[in-house]
Amino acid sequence: MICSKHGPRAFQELCQVSRRFNGDRQVWHQCRRLAYQSSRPFNPLRQTRWVPSVGVVLAIGTGTLCYYGSERIGFREAHAEAPPAPVELKTEKPKKKKGLSKEDNRDLISSQHLQVKKSWENPGVYAWGSNSGKVAAPDSEETYIKTPRRIPYFDGVLLRDIKLDRTFGAAVTENGDLLQWGTNYSKDNPQPTVTLRGKDLVSVSISQDRVLGLSKNGTVYSLPVSQADQASGPKLQESSWIPFWSSQSPISYRKIQPKDLGWGEKVTAISGGLEHVLLLTSSGRVFSAAAASEEFPSRGQLGVPGITWTTRPDGPYDMCHEISTLKGFDISKIAAGDYHSLALDKEGRVFAFGDNSVGQLGFDYNAESPSIDAPSLLPIQKLYSGTNQQPKVTDVGAGGVNSFFTIDATRVAAPGESASGARGLGRVTADTWSCGQGIWGGLGNGRWTHVQGTPIKIKALSGLFEWDEKSHQAVPIRLAHLSVGSTHAAAVMNNVTHVGASDRTSENDTNWGADVLWWGGNEYYQLGTGKRNNLSNPTYIAPMDVLADKEKGRREEHRFQITPRHKVNIDGRTVNMEQRVECGRYITAVYSGV
């Protein structure tokens, strides 16, 4: 048989083969991941990992050989052919060493296990890309950080959120305080510094010159990036826990407050571009506001037809505007690019508005109307015309001048097709689509398109399946998270992970995380490959801590896998943490999040 991404039968055959190998759980999981990886374009980081260790083992242990190629091919039956010339198979030398503990042996046999272990033992932030503003490496004078490097300040630190520009960074600490750093924050002291305290922030967004933080109670704070502006600007009176007592805020900030919220309604999510910010409430309503000090949003990204600096209503320049066109739609997710906006409702409908100069809204570019100032419904159904599939958008992402959509496409009966005779009814295929500018590879479709209005499928992230042990069937592999920067992006796959290895399980039972793929612009080394060439196809990068692999004697390169959420002990306390990816403006980070 030939392993690929289609066909449950071949998955079953593969599983039967692996089960015959003495019921070894490690080999079983490697077989399943081999089938999953077979759908991807060739990548040396992956190829060297799985072909020798799984394919050869199966050949010797069961007399059956499973292999995969770099081309996209479907499952098919292998017919008898003339036997090839005998080939001598050489097995890998055992990596285990006598006298080592069970855990040390796991570190030796699995790079993925070692990565998970290191992420628990040494939480922190890895950053790479542009360092012109001393954000990726505050202690370095280097212009570029070519591969992942830890920021010493964050060693042992857990974060709720982080956002990065090449000239300033902002992060929310575990207790909800705001950290800022970079030359645009302070040229004299670019090191991370706590600025906004005691607000219990849960997430953060950045415009071109302001930082916006969302608190747990739904309050949105907006403060200037510059430390000097924070010190010299107007300061609000803050209430105290002491009755009838108030004091002046130590720094300048503003509050962005939507009007006429319902009982119990509050802001639950924010997403910002260079000049604007979107606010989503617990009732599914969407508001927009100006988010920059120097520029007023003028490309339709606020979603309010006709609004400009001169036509705006009386009141603060950053007052909230409810997007009336979206009333009646229960919006569940929002996303903002530099000058455009996306909104997704619970029914899977997508609304886009703002700048469309390179097709980032999902509509063909119109020179007479380069922007759309009212939310417009995307015709997602057209993408699946003639396929007998019913699409539903499950997530949206935006950044720079690109937009992304993840879609669950369900097989339905064609007109006149009998439900009893139709094959695969109800089967769900998970796809990822993109639109906008692809000249830097940001579309992820293998092409360098200047303008892409109609969304195009990212084949490397679409139509993927893996075998589910519980349901005994092939299930779609979706995206767990999509992070979009100015010109590059990263996708965290929702593939099966395992973090249950312990002293009570087999010495062959190792942990592994989720796959992460990267693509797009790489002028500032923001992809983390160590090279400067742009990539139009999603690819893997090396582990964050390459030295740890080398210390274990590994010569071949392995791919980075991100650690999923798990309860671990850190400094004597139990913390529910995970690793997360953040693509910013020509800079990237992987951090330990709570």
Buried (B, 14 or more C-beta within 10 A) or exposed (E): BBBBBBBBEBBBBBBEBBBBBEEBBBBBBBBBBBBBBBBBBEBEBBBBBBBBBBBBBBBEBBEBEBBBEEEBBEBEEEEEEEEEEEEEEEEEEEBEEEEEEBBEBBBBBBBBBBBBBBBBEBBBBBBBBBBBBBBBBBEEEEEBBBBBBBBEBBEEBBBBBBBBBBBBBBBBBBEBBBBBBBBBBBEEEBBBBEBBBEBBBBBBBBBBBBBBBBBEEBBBBBBBBBBEBBEEBEBEEEEEEEEEEEEEBEBBBBEBBBEEBEEEBBBBBBBBBBBBBBBBBBBBBBBBBBBBBEBBBBBBBBBBEEBEEEEBEEEBEBBBBBBBBBEEBEBBBBBBBBBBBBBBBEEBBBBBBBBBBBBBBBBEBEEEEEBBBBBBEBEBEEBBEEEBBBBBBBBBBBBBBBBBBBBBBBBBBEEEEEEEEBEEBEBBBBBBBBBBBBBBBBBBBBEBBEBBBBBBBBBBBBBBBBBEEEEEEBBBBBBBBBBBBBBBBBBBBBBBBBBEBEEEEEBBBBBBBBBBBBBBBBBBBBBBBEEEEBBBBBBBBBBBBBEBBEEBEBEEBBBBBBBBBBEBEBEEEEBEBBBBBBBBBBBBBBBBBB
